[in-house]
């Protein structure tokens, strides 16, 4: 199987690149799909805090608390980052029939 840069990620513990697992690949695919709805991404980021206890994940009166940042916040952040990267690339590409920038 060919290995591309998108099939690997940095591993700070090992100081090298390691293969992306199947679960990580599915998480990234989910983030890409979520990136189609920037309003939802913004709402998820507002509802799922950065520190303390995640109010978006913890049920009122519930015994289990989810420490922030929660997995939903990580997913929304990844979706936002990937969406911004796509928008940046599209802004840099010339329109069809237009001359490339000098």
C-alpha positions in Angstrom: 0.0 0.0 0.0 1.3 3.5 -0.9 1.9 5.9 2.0 1.0 9.5 1.4 1.5 12.4 3.7 -2.2 12.4 4.4 -1.9 8.8 5.6 0.5 9.8 8.4 0.5 12.2 11.3 3.2 13.6 13.6 3.7 11.7 16.8 5.3 14.0 19.4 6.2 11.1 21.7 8.2 9.3 19.0 9.4 12.4 17.2 8.4 10.9 13.8 5.5 10.4 11.6 3.2 7.4 12.2 0.3 5.9 10.1 -3.2 7.3 10.7 -5.5 4.7 12.2 -8.8 3.8 10.6 -10.7 5.6 13.5 -8.7 8.7 13.0 -9.4 8.6 9.2 -13.1 8.3 10.0 -13.0 11.2 12.5 -11.3 13.4 9.8 -14.0 12.4 7.2 -16.7 13.3 9.8 -15.0 16.7 10.3 -14.9 17.3 6.5 -18.6 16.5 6.3 -19.3 18.8 9.3 -17.3 21.6 7.6 -20.1 21.8 5.0 -22.2 23.6 7.8 -20.2 26.5 9.1 -23.1 27.7 11.2 -23.4 24.4 13.0 -19.6 24.4 13.6 -19.8 27.9 15.2 -22.8 26.7 17.3 -20.9 23.7 18.5 -17.9 25.8 19.4 -20.0 28.2 21.4 -21.8 25.4 23.2 -18.8 23.3 24.1 -16.3 25.2 26.2 -12.6 25.3 26.2 -11.9 24.8 29.9 -13.6 23.4 33.0 -16.7 21.2 32.6 -18.3 21.0 29.2 -21.8 22.4 29.6 -22.8 21.1 26.2 -22.0 17.5 27.0 -23.0 17.4 30.7 -26.6 16.7 31.5 -28.2 19.0 34.1 -28.3 17.2 37.4 -26.3 14.3 35.9 -23.6 12.5 37.9 -21.1 12.2 35.0 -19.3 15.3 33.9 -17.3 15.8 30.8 -14.1 17.7 31.1 -13.6 20.4 28.5 -12.4 20.5 25.8 -14.6 17.6 24.9 -14.5 15.4 21.7 -17.3 17.4 20.1 -15.2 20.6 20.5 -12.2 18.8 18.9 -14.4 17.7 16.0 -15.7 21.2 15.5 -12.2 22.7 15.7 -10.9 20.2 13.1 -13.9 21.0 10.8 -13.3 24.7 11.2 -9.6 24.3 10.4 -10.2 22.1 7.4 -12.9 24.5 6.1 -10.6 27.5 6.4 -7.9 25.7 4.5 -10.3 24.8 1.7 -11.5 28.4 1.5 -8.0 29.8 1.5 -7.0 27.4 -1.4 -10.1 28.5 -3.4 -9.3 32.1 -2.9 -5.7 31.6 -4.1 -6.8 29.7 -7.3 -7.5 31.8 -10.3 -11.0 31.7 -11.7 -11.6 29.7 -14.9 -10.2 31.6 -17.9 -8.4 34.1 -15.6 -4.6 34.6 -15.8 -2.7 33.3 -12.8 -1.3 35.9 -10.4 2.2 37.1 -11.3 
